[in-house]
Amino acid sequence: MSINAALMSSAHQAWVTPNAIIKNIIKIAPIGLDPCGNVMNSTGAVMCWHDNDAKTTERERKQDGLKSDWRGYGLVYMNPP
């Protein structure tokens, strides 16, 4: 069995969750918070925190999701490393 070379790449640190996975998650409940999002990934979360100043909207803001309190957002989804 061979390992996909892209999975072992460190060319960049931003990886997005495939839409098929997001669609299955929101069947359980709407995603209330994506604490470690990025501007390329749209989980459809009510609130998305990221580390990029380029895009900050009402539902997105620059915030360190690993140091912040996730309580009160409902279902929290974070793309696994």
VENNOR-V997109 format. One record per residue. N is the residue number from 0. RES is the residue in one letter. PSI is psi as a letter, one per 40 degrees, with the letter a starting at -180 (NA if undefined). Layout:
n:res:psi
N:RES:PSI
N:RES:PSI
This chain:
n:res:psi
0:M:h
1:S:i
2:I:h
3:N:h
4:A:d
5:A:d
6:L:d
7:M:e
8:S:i
9:S:f
10:A:d
11:H:i
12:Q:e
13:A:h
14:W:h
15:V:i
16:T:h
17:P:i
18:N:d
19:A:d
20:I:d
21:I:d
22:K:d
23:N:d
24:I:d
25:I:e
26:K:d
27:I:d
28:A:i
29:P:i
30:I:h
31:G:d
32:L:h
33:D:g
34:P:e
35:C:f
36:G:i
37:N:i
38:V:e
39:M:e
40:N:h
41:S:g
42:T:e
43:G:e
44:A:i
45:V:d
46:M:h
47:C:h
48:W:i
49:H:i
50:D:f
51:N:h
52:D:e
53:A:d
54:K:h
55:T:h
56:T:a
57:E:d
58:R:e
59:E:i
60:R:i
61:K:h
62:Q:i
63:D:h
64:G:d
65:L:e
66:K:e
67:S:i
68:D:h
69:W:e
70:R:i
71:G:e
72:Y:e
73:G:b
74:L:h
75:V:h
76:Y:h
77:M:h
78:N:h
79:P:i
80:P:NA
